[in-house]
Amino acid sequence: MKPPRLLSGPAPIYPILAKQSRIQGIVVIEAIIDETGNVIEMHAISGHPLLIPAAMKSRVAEKIRTDNLDGEATPVN
């Protein structure tokens, strides 16, 4: 089985307060993706608290391609 890959999704909208404070960084999110490619559950592993909500909001709108396992779409995390 191949790892899931992003088909489409918006870029995160940078929070105004983070921009004004010149805060930048990486947010790591762990997510469960259903067999249709939708993010159904997620939580932040790390990242600046001002950046986490924007990153999570953009992940909800993503569409992920999951590969089939024995001919059937399979949820992944």
NUTI-297355 format. One record per residue: residue number from 1; residue in three letters; x, z, y of N, C-alpha, C in turn. Coordinates in Angstrom, 2 decimals. Each point is the difference from the previous one (the first is absolute). Layout:
BASE  nr rest      nu      nw      nv     cau     caw     cav      cu      cw      cv
BASE NUM  ALA       X       Z       Y       X       Z       Y       X       Z       Y
...
***
This chain:
BASE  nr rest      nu      nw      nv     cau     caw     cav      cu      cw      cv
BASE   1  MET    0.84    0.00   -1.18   -0.84    0.00    1.18    0.88    0.00    1.24
BASE   2  LYS   -0.31   -0.87    0.96    0.74   -0.10    1.25   -0.53    1.04    1.00
BASE   3  PRO    0.84    0.40    0.96   -0.49    0.94    1.02   -1.04   -0.68    0.88
BASE   4  PRO   -0.92    0.77    0.58   -1.02   -0.59    0.88    0.65   -0.60    1.24
BASE   5  ARG   -0.67   -0.99    0.60    0.53   -0.58    1.23   -1.13   -0.16    1.01
BASE   6  LEU    0.37    0.08    1.26   -0.95   -0.07    1.10   -0.49   -1.43    0.18
BASE   7  LEU   -1.32   -0.18    0.01   -0.60   -1.31    0.28   -0.32   -0.13    1.47
BASE   8  SER   -0.60    1.04    0.59   -0.32   -0.03    1.42   -0.20    1.43    0.50
BASE   9  GLY    0.15    0.16    1.29   -0.21    1.30    0.60    0.52    0.03    1.41
BASE  10  PRO   -0.62    0.83    0.84    0.43    0.06    1.39    1.27    0.83    0.16
BASE  11  ALA    0.74   -0.29    1.05    1.14    0.85    0.35   -0.56    1.28    0.60
BASE  12  PRO    0.69    1.11   -0.20   -0.49    1.25    0.60   -0.02   -0.11    1.53
BASE  13  ILE   -1.01    0.61    0.61   -0.07    0.06    1.46    0.80    1.22    0.43
BASE  14  TYR    1.03   -0.24    0.78    0.91    1.08    0.40   -0.74    0.99    0.90
BASE  15  PRO    0.00    1.28   -0.35   -0.70    1.00    0.82    0.63    0.09    1.40
BASE  16  ILE   -0.84    0.10    1.02    0.47    0.02    1.38    0.94    1.18    0.24
BASE  17  LEU   -0.36    1.17   -0.49    0.85    1.18    0.21    1.37   -0.18   -0.66
BASE  18  ALA    0.02   -0.60   -1.18    1.28   -0.26   -0.69    0.83   -1.00    0.80
BASE  19  LYS   -0.66   -1.01    0.55    0.71   -1.00    0.80    0.57    0.63    1.27
BASE  20  GLN   -0.82    0.80    0.67    0.46    0.66    1.23    1.15    0.96   -0.27
BASE  21  SER   -0.03    0.64   -1.17    1.05    0.96   -0.37    1.18   -0.67   -0.68
BASE  22  ARG   -0.08   -1.32   -0.15    1.05   -0.80   -0.67    0.26    0.47   -1.42
BASE  23  ILE   -1.07    0.32   -0.69    0.11    0.44   -1.39   -0.14   -1.22   -0.89
BASE  24  GLN    0.93   -0.13   -0.93   -0.07   -1.08   -0.96    0.48    0.52   -1.35
BASE  25  GLY   -0.33   -0.71   -1.03    0.44    0.42   -1.32   -0.79   -0.67   -1.10
BASE  26  ILE    0.26    0.45   -1.19   -0.63   -0.55   -1.20   -0.99    1.03   -0.54
BASE  27  VAL   -1.16   -0.48   -0.41   -0.99    0.85   -0.66   -0.10   -0.47   -1.45
BASE  28  VAL    0.18    0.93   -0.93   -0.12   -0.32   -1.42   -1.35    0.50   -0.47
BASE  29  ILE   -0.78   -0.92   -0.57   -1.35    0.31   -0.47   -0.08   -0.32   -1.49
BASE  30  GLU   -0.58    0.92   -0.75   -0.28   -0.24   -1.41   -1.48   -0.35   -0.10
BASE  31  ALA   -0.31   -1.11   -0.68   -1.38   -0.47   -0.05   -0.40   -0.40   -1.42
BASE  32  ILE   -1.28    0.11   -0.27   -0.58   -0.51   -1.25   -0.81   -1.23    0.39
BASE  33  ILE    0.26   -1.09   -0.72   -0.64   -1.29    0.28   -0.90   -0.34   -1.18
BASE  34  ASP   -1.27   -0.33    0.28   -0.91   -0.34   -1.09    0.25   -1.41   -0.51
BASE  35  GLU   -0.75   -0.38   -1.03    0.23   -1.30   -0.64   -0.35   -1.19    0.89
BASE  36  THR   -0.74    0.22    1.10   -0.31   -1.09    0.91    0.98   -0.09    1.16
BASE  37  GLY    0.99    0.91    0.05    1.04   -0.06    1.02   -0.26    0.84    1.23
BASE  38  ASN   -1.00    0.89   -0.06   -0.30    0.88    1.12    0.68    1.34   -0.17
BASE  39  VAL    0.47    0.57    1.11    0.58    1.34   -0.02   -1.16    0.98   -0.07
BASE  40  ILE   -0.04    0.81   -1.07   -1.13    0.93   -0.17    0.38    1.46    0.25
BASE  41  GLU    1.29    0.29   -0.05    0.44    1.37    0.24    1.44   -0.06    0.49
BASE  42  MET    0.35    0.88    0.94    1.39    0.01    0.49    0.31    1.32    0.67
BASE  43  HIS    1.28    0.28    0.07    0.48    1.14    0.77    1.42   -0.29    0.47
BASE  44  ALA    0.34    0.62    1.14    1.33   -0.22    0.58    1.02    0.87   -0.72
BASE  45  ILE    1.12   -0.60   -0.34    1.12    0.71   -0.62    0.94    0.52    1.09
BASE  46  SER    0.27   -0.84    0.99    0.88    0.39    1.09   -0.28   -0.87    1.22
BASE  47  GLY    0.49    0.45    1.14   -0.14   -0.75    1.24   -0.34    0.93    1.14
BASE  48  HIS    0.18   -0.50    1.20   -0.30    0.79    1.19   -1.52    0.20    0.09
BASE  49  PRO   -0.45    1.22    0.31   -1.44    0.27    0.07   -0.78   -0.89    0.97
BASE  50  LEU    0.64   -0.48    1.06   -0.71   -0.90    0.93   -0.16   -1.40   -0.57
BASE  51  LEU    0.82   -0.39   -0.97   -0.05   -1.35   -0.55   -0.86   -0.10   -1.26
BASE  52  ILE   -0.18    1.11   -0.70   -0.71   -0.02   -1.29   -1.44   -0.54    0.11
BASE  53  PRO   -0.84    0.47    0.94   -1.37   -0.53    0.05   -0.08   -1.52    0.19
BASE  54  ALA    0.84   -0.56    0.86   -0.02   -1.45    0.22    0.43   -0.75   -1.24
BASE  55  ALA    1.02    0.51   -0.69    0.47   -0.65   -1.22   -1.08    0.04   -1.08
BASE  56  MET   -0.66    1.13   -0.14   -1.04    0.12   -1.02   -1.20   -0.88    0.32
BASE  57  LYS   -0.37   -0.09    1.27   -1.12   -0.86    0.39    0.27   -1.46   -0.35
BASE  58  SER    1.23   -0.45    0.21    0.32   -1.39   -0.32    0.03   -0.23   -1.50
BASE  59  ARG    0.37    1.01   -0.79    0.03   -0.15   -1.47   -1.40   -0.16   -0.57
BASE  60  VAL   -0.99    0.68    0.58   -1.37   -0.10   -0.50   -0.50   -1.44    0.10
BASE  61  ALA    0.42   -0.72    1.02   -0.47   -1.37    0.22    0.77   -1.04   -0.79
BASE  62  GLU    1.03    0.41   -0.73    0.81   -0.96   -0.75   -0.71   -0.50   -1.26
BASE  63  LYS    0.38   -1.18   -0.39   -0.43   -0.56   -1.27    1.26   -0.23   -0.83
BASE  64  ILE    0.06    0.61   -1.16    1.19   -0.03   -0.86   -0.32   -0.80   -1.26
BASE  65  ARG    0.97   -0.78   -0.45   -0.17   -0.72   -1.27    0.62    0.82   -1.11
BASE  66  THR   -0.81    0.34   -0.97    0.51    0.69   -1.18    0.03   -1.00   -1.14
BASE  67  ASP    1.04    0.03   -0.79    0.09   -0.92   -1.12   -0.81    0.51   -1.18
BASE  68  ASN   -0.36   -0.91   -0.85   -0.80    0.33   -1.16    0.84    0.60   -1.11
BASE  69  LEU   -0.61    0.91   -0.72    0.61    0.58   -1.18   -0.88   -0.39   -1.17
BASE  70  ASP    0.51   -0.78   -0.91   -0.77   -0.52   -1.15   -1.25   -0.76    0.47
BASE  71  GLY    0.13   -0.78    1.07   -1.11   -0.84    0.46   -1.01    0.69    0.87
BASE  72  GLU    0.17    1.27    0.32   -0.96    0.71    0.84    0.70    0.61    1.21
BASE  73  ALA   -0.69   -0.05    1.14    0.54    0.63    1.21    0.08    1.51   -0.25
BASE  74  THR    1.09    0.60    0.47    0.25    1.40   -0.27    0.28    0.76    1.28
BASE  75  PRO   -0.63    1.17    0.20    0.34    0.81    1.17    1.45    0.47   -0.07
BASE  76  VAL    0.66    0.12    1.15    1.39    0.45    0.04    0.16    1.05    1.07
BASE  77  ASN    1.09    0.76   -0.12    0.34    0.93    1.08    1.47   -0.06    0.26
***
